[in-house]
Amino acid sequence: MKYRLLIIVSVVTLILDQATKLYIARTLPLHAMITVIENFFTITYLRNRGAAFGILATSPWRLPFFILVSLIAGVVIVMVIRKLRDDQELAAFSLSLIFAGALGNLIDRISYGEVIDFIYVHWYDHFWPAFNVADSAICVGVFLLALDMLREEQRLKRSRQSP
């Protein structure tokens, strides 16, 4: 079941990620903005050469580094999923989201040498860095994984306390 979940979540997330990026790249000029909710949310076509918040954007080693890190993360995630118990569905789902997000951005880095971002959330003049579906999948996956780890810790505490 955990491998089926990995495949389904990854395929759905990758299709959504790549389709939205392709749509943005084909329909908007670079840096174009479409206001969705005034002073809160815009669609903005950007290219990010770095990682989160533009980290390492100017490094000559950025592309090989990000590709290597993505590949290592993918292998590690599959190894961790392999070791999960069958009842650890939330952990498998979370790791599948992280895997798919890393793969979505890896596809961009290999294809374009940078990542397409377009979701721009802000409060008036206070902006959060632009992101994409892959970034969202990674963030949601990490959040759900943290919740699952807390839940697992509580389960272990209860099992130690019972006679």
N, C-alpha and C positions, 0 to 999 in steps of 0.2 A: 504493500500500500504506500509506503513512504517514497518509493521510486516513482510510482504512478503520480503521486502528489507533486514530486519534483518536476516531472515532465509536464504535467498539466499547467501548474503555476508558472513554470518557466516559459512555456510556449505562449500562453495567454499574455503574460507580462511583456515578453519580447515583441509580440505582434503589436500590442498597444503602444509600447515604447517606440518601436521603429516606425510604425505607421504615423504616429503624431509628429515625430521628428521629420519624416519625409514630407508630410503635409505642410508643416511650417516652412521648411527649406524651399519647397516648390511654390508656395503661395505668398510669402512675405519677403521683402528685401531685408537684408541684414540690418539689424537695429530698429526695424519698424516696430511700432507699438500699437496694440489695439486695446482700448480700455474696455474691460468687462464689468468691473464694479469701480466706480469713481473713487479715487484715493485709497484703493485697497488691492485691486487685482487687475493686472494687464497681461496680455499675451505679447511677449517681446522676443523676437528672434535674435539670439546671441550665440556666439561660439566661445567655448571655454577651453583654453589650451592647458589649464592646470587641473587641479582637483577641487575639492570643496573650497569655496571662497577664493579660487584662483591660485591656490598653493602650488608652487613649483612651475608656474606658467611660463617663466622665462628661462628655466633650466634647459641646457642642451640635452640632458639625460632624461627629461620628463617622459617622453614617449616610450622608450624602452623600459623605464622604471614602472610606469603605470600598466603597461602590457604585462610585464612580469608579475607585478603584484596581483593583477586581476586573475592571471592564470593560476598562481599559487593559491589565491583565495578560493577559486573554483574547485581545485583539487581538494583542498582542506575541507570545504563545505560538503562535498560528496563523501569524503571519508567520515566526517562527523555524522552525516545522515545515515550512513551505513551502520554506525554503532548505536543509533537510537533504538529504544524499545518500540514495539508496535503501538503502544498506548501514548507515545509522545508525539501526537499529531500536530499540536501547536508548534512545537520545536521544529518539526519537519516542514510545516507551512512557512514558518519564519525564515528558516534557512533557505528555503526555495525562493522566497522573495528576494533575499540578499543575493543569492546566486544569480537570479534572473537580472537584477539591477546591475550587478557587476558585469555580467555578460552584455547587457544592452549598451553600457558605456564603453566596454571593450570593442564592440563592433564599430562604434563611432570613432574611437581612437585609431583603429586599424584602417577604417575607410577614409576618414577625413583628417586624421592627425590631431583632432580635437573633438569635444563633445558639444552637441547641439542642445542648448537650453532655451526654454521659452516660457516657463511659468514664473511670473514675477509678482510676488506678494509684497505689499508695502502699506504703511499707514502714513498717509500724506507724503512727507519727504523722508520718511524712515524706511529704508528698503532692506529686504532680505535678499541675499544673492539669488539670482535666477537658477531654476532647476528644471528637471524633466521627469518623465514617468519612471525611468530607471532609478533616479535619485530618490524619488518618493517610495519606490518599492524597497530600496535599501533601508531608508529611515523607518518605515512601517515595520519591516522585518526585524530590525534591531530592537525597536520598542516592544514588539510582541515576544521576541526572544528573551528580553529582560523580564517581562511579565511571567513568561513560562519558567524561567530560572527561579524567580521568587516563589512561584507556585510549587515547583519541584522541591525547593528547599523546605517549604512548609510540609510537604508530603513526607519528606525524609524525617523531619522532626517528629511528626505524628507517629511514624512507624517505629522510631526509637523509643517513644514514650509508651507505646502499647506493649502489654506483657507478652 
